[in-house]
């Protein structure tokens, strides 16, 4: 499966690429940093360097296999691009990323763009949140 995805994306099948793609597909956490991927590789006994992880993730992003999110706080996280649109909330206290989809928000964005004489071609919505006391 992984090798077919890599070939379809125009990438040569290499062990590091296969291992990293497996981690992204099998992780319970959908939003992983390069360091998270690196630690998971180490935990599973795979000898892949951090620089290789960064390089492969950038290649995956360029090929459209994954999406990079640069949330405030200075860290990038990656998630598999499954073609399904969703927005994000980021907990400012612990960095937890929550995905959500709301039809009313989507509708209002189009209404607002149209009121200003535009049409939306793409968008990214990130809400920075903290738990209520």
BALOBA-1460 file (C-alpha; in Angstrom, 3 decimals):
// residues 133
<rec num="1" residu="x" x="0.000" y="0.000" z="0.000"/>
<rec num="2" residu="x" x="2.668" y="2.533" z="1.045"/>
<rec num="3" residu="x" x="4.856" y="1.733" z="-1.968"/>
<rec num="4" residu="x" x="1.905" y="2.274" z="-4.330"/>
<rec num="5" residu="x" x="1.192" y="5.660" z="-2.737"/>
<rec num="6" residu="x" x="4.832" y="6.685" z="-3.082"/>
<rec num="7" residu="x" x="5.000" y="5.625" z="-6.730"/>
<rec num="8" residu="x" x="1.703" y="7.389" z="-7.488"/>
<rec num="9" residu="x" x="3.171" y="10.569" z="-5.943"/>
<rec num="10" residu="x" x="6.245" y="10.212" z="-8.173"/>
<rec num="11" residu="x" x="8.571" y="9.261" z="-5.329"/>
<rec num="12" residu="x" x="11.057" y="6.410" z="-5.397"/>
<rec num="13" residu="x" x="10.264" y="3.723" z="-2.836"/>
<rec num="14" residu="x" x="12.914" y="3.830" z="-0.106"/>
<rec num="15" residu="x" x="12.888" y="2.279" z="3.353"/>
<rec num="16" residu="x" x="12.818" y="5.649" z="5.197"/>
<rec num="17" residu="x" x="9.911" y="6.876" z="3.054"/>
<rec num="18" residu="x" x="7.943" y="3.673" z="3.634"/>
<rec num="19" residu="x" x="8.620" y="3.741" z="7.407"/>
<rec num="20" residu="x" x="7.632" y="7.405" z="7.743"/>
<rec num="21" residu="x" x="4.468" y="6.921" z="5.686"/>
<rec num="22" residu="x" x="3.557" y="3.910" z="7.855"/>
<rec num="23" residu="x" x="3.942" y="6.041" z="10.988"/>
<rec num="24" residu="x" x="1.749" y="8.807" z="9.570"/>
<rec num="25" residu="x" x="-0.920" y="6.282" z="8.557"/>
<rec num="26" residu="x" x="-0.933" y="4.264" z="11.774"/>
<rec num="27" residu="x" x="-0.522" y="6.971" z="14.421"/>
<rec num="28" residu="x" x="-3.459" y="7.674" z="16.732"/>
<rec num="29" residu="x" x="-2.387" y="11.337" z="16.627"/>
<rec num="30" residu="x" x="-3.182" y="12.908" z="13.234"/>
<rec num="31" residu="x" x="-0.905" y="15.939" z="13.681"/>
<rec num="32" residu="x" x="2.747" y="14.990" z="14.123"/>
<rec num="33" residu="x" x="5.889" y="17.112" z="14.195"/>
<rec num="34" residu="x" x="9.100" y="15.918" z="12.548"/>
<rec num="35" residu="x" x="10.436" y="15.273" z="16.049"/>
<rec num="36" residu="x" x="7.371" y="13.137" z="16.879"/>
<rec num="37" residu="x" x="7.972" y="11.030" z="13.751"/>
<rec num="38" residu="x" x="11.682" y="10.739" z="14.592"/>
<rec num="39" residu="x" x="10.936" y="9.573" z="18.158"/>
<rec num="40" residu="x" x="8.440" y="6.986" z="16.873"/>
<rec num="41" residu="x" x="11.048" y="5.674" z="14.434"/>
<rec num="42" residu="x" x="13.590" y="5.378" z="17.263"/>
<rec num="43" residu="x" x="11.032" y="3.667" z="19.503"/>
<rec num="44" residu="x" x="10.385" y="1.075" z="16.801"/>
<rec num="45" residu="x" x="14.109" y="0.440" z="16.374"/>
<rec num="46" residu="x" x="14.450" y="2.135" z="12.979"/>
<rec num="47" residu="x" x="17.718" y="3.944" z="12.324"/>
<rec num="48" residu="x" x="16.582" y="7.043" z="10.427"/>
<rec num="49" residu="x" x="18.168" y="10.422" z="11.178"/>
<rec num="50" residu="x" x="16.224" y="13.561" z="12.039"/>
<rec num="51" residu="x" x="17.530" y="15.324" z="8.914"/>
<rec num="52" residu="x" x="16.158" y="12.457" z="6.803"/>
<rec num="53" residu="x" x="12.776" y="12.780" z="8.533"/>
<rec num="54" residu="x" x="12.633" y="16.502" z="7.705"/>
<rec num="55" residu="x" x="13.689" y="15.861" z="4.099"/>
<rec num="56" residu="x" x="11.125" y="13.078" z="3.587"/>
<rec num="57" residu="x" x="8.309" y="15.112" z="5.150"/>
<rec num="58" residu="x" x="9.137" y="18.020" z="2.830"/>
<rec num="59" residu="x" x="9.124" y="15.636" z="-0.148"/>
<rec num="60" residu="x" x="5.754" y="14.234" z="0.970"/>
<rec num="61" residu="x" x="4.378" y="17.772" z="1.288"/>
<rec num="62" residu="x" x="5.599" y="18.734" z="-2.196"/>
<rec num="63" residu="x" x="4.058" y="15.542" z="-3.607"/>
<rec num="64" residu="x" x="0.705" y="16.319" z="-1.942"/>
<rec num="65" residu="x" x="0.717" y="13.297" z="0.384"/>
<rec num="66" residu="x" x="0.705" y="15.414" z="3.536"/>
<rec num="67" residu="x" x="-0.198" y="18.920" z="4.630"/>
<rec num="68" residu="x" x="2.042" y="21.082" z="6.822"/>
<rec num="69" residu="x" x="0.443" y="23.351" z="9.413"/>
<rec num="70" residu="x" x="2.452" y="26.153" z="10.977"/>
<rec num="71" residu="x" x="0.526" y="26.895" z="14.130"/>
<rec num="72" residu="x" x="1.520" y="29.715" z="16.471"/>
<rec num="73" residu="x" x="4.101" y="28.674" z="18.991"/>
<rec num="74" residu="x" x="6.650" y="28.048" z="16.281"/>
<rec num="75" residu="x" x="6.152" y="24.366" z="15.550"/>
<rec num="76" residu="x" x="5.103" y="22.729" z="12.315"/>
<rec num="77" residu="x" x="2.942" y="19.643" z="12.329"/>
<rec num="78" residu="x" x="2.087" y="17.342" z="9.461"/>
<rec num="79" residu="x" x="-1.011" y="15.327" z="8.658"/>
<rec num="80" residu="x" x="-1.953" y="13.008" z="5.843"/>
<rec num="81" residu="x" x="-3.891" y="14.830" z="3.147"/>
<rec num="82" residu="x" x="-7.027" y="12.720" z="2.847"/>
<rec num="83" residu="x" x="-8.845" y="15.289" z="0.707"/>
<rec num="84" residu="x" x="-11.405" y="15.986" z="3.429"/>
<rec num="85" residu="x" x="-11.658" y="19.659" z="4.418"/>
<rec num="86" residu="x" x="-11.591" y="20.505" z="8.095"/>
<rec num="87" residu="x" x="-10.563" y="23.375" z="10.334"/>
<rec num="88" residu="x" x="-8.453" y="23.349" z="13.484"/>
<rec num="89" residu="x" x="-8.517" y="24.511" z="17.088"/>
<rec num="90" residu="x" x="-5.207" y="24.659" z="18.937"/>
<rec num="91" residu="x" x="-5.147" y="24.595" z="22.744"/>
<rec num="92" residu="x" x="-2.720" y="27.408" z="23.644"/>
<rec num="93" residu="x" x="-1.864" y="25.769" z="26.965"/>
<rec num="94" residu="x" x="-0.788" y="22.312" z="25.803"/>
<rec num="95" residu="x" x="-0.649" y="22.502" z="21.988"/>
<rec num="96" residu="x" x="-3.373" y="19.909" z="21.444"/>
<rec num="97" residu="x" x="-4.856" y="20.152" z="17.930"/>
<rec num="98" residu="x" x="-8.572" y="19.499" z="17.522"/>
<rec num="99" residu="x" x="-10.118" y="19.060" z="14.074"/>
<rec num="100" residu="x" x="-13.633" y="20.244" z="13.391"/>
<rec num="101" residu="x" x="-16.017" y="20.884" z="10.520"/>
<rec num="102" residu="x" x="-18.963" y="23.266" z="10.724"/>
<rec num="103" residu="x" x="-21.282" y="23.844" z="7.769"/>
<rec num="104" residu="x" x="-22.457" y="27.217" z="9.108"/>
<rec num="105" residu="x" x="-18.880" y="28.558" z="9.330"/>
<rec num="106" residu="x" x="-18.204" y="27.321" z="5.794"/>
<rec num="107" residu="x" x="-21.383" y="28.995" z="4.499"/>
<rec num="108" residu="x" x="-20.642" y="32.299" z="6.251"/>
<rec num="109" residu="x" x="-17.116" y="32.456" z="4.815"/>
<rec num="110" residu="x" x="-18.563" y="32.318" z="1.292"/>
<rec num="111" residu="x" x="-21.194" y="34.945" z="2.124"/>
<rec num="112" residu="x" x="-18.543" y="37.307" z="3.536"/>
<rec num="113" residu="x" x="-16.214" y="36.843" z="0.560"/>
<rec num="114" residu="x" x="-19.086" y="37.478" z="-1.843"/>
<rec num="115" residu="x" x="-20.174" y="40.628" z="0.041"/>
<rec num="116" residu="x" x="-16.678" y="41.977" z="-0.637"/>
<rec num="117" residu="x" x="-16.727" y="40.965" z="-4.302"/>
<rec num="118" residu="x" x="-14.596" y="37.835" z="-3.994"/>
<rec num="119" residu="x" x="-14.924" y="34.095" z="-4.220"/>
<rec num="120" residu="x" x="-12.985" y="31.735" z="-1.962"/>
<rec num="121" residu="x" x="-10.418" y="29.587" z="-3.754"/>
<rec num="122" residu="x" x="-8.945" y="28.078" z="-0.582"/>
<rec num="123" residu="x" x="-8.854" y="28.783" z="3.124"/>
<rec num="124" residu="x" x="-7.415" y="27.705" z="6.404"/>
<rec num="125" residu="x" x="-9.113" y="28.440" z="9.706"/>
<rec num="126" residu="x" x="-7.289" y="28.003" z="13.001"/>
<rec num="127" residu="x" x="-8.889" y="28.945" z="16.300"/>
<rec num="128" residu="x" x="-6.538" y="29.354" z="19.255"/>
<rec num="129" residu="x" x="-8.421" y="28.245" z="22.359"/>
<rec num="130" residu="x" x="-8.039" y="27.519" z="26.055"/>
<rec num="131" residu="x" x="-10.205" y="25.474" z="28.353"/>
<rec num="132" residu="x" x="-12.836" y="27.398" z="30.315"/>
<rec num="133" residu="x" x="-12.196" y="27.621" z="34.043"/>
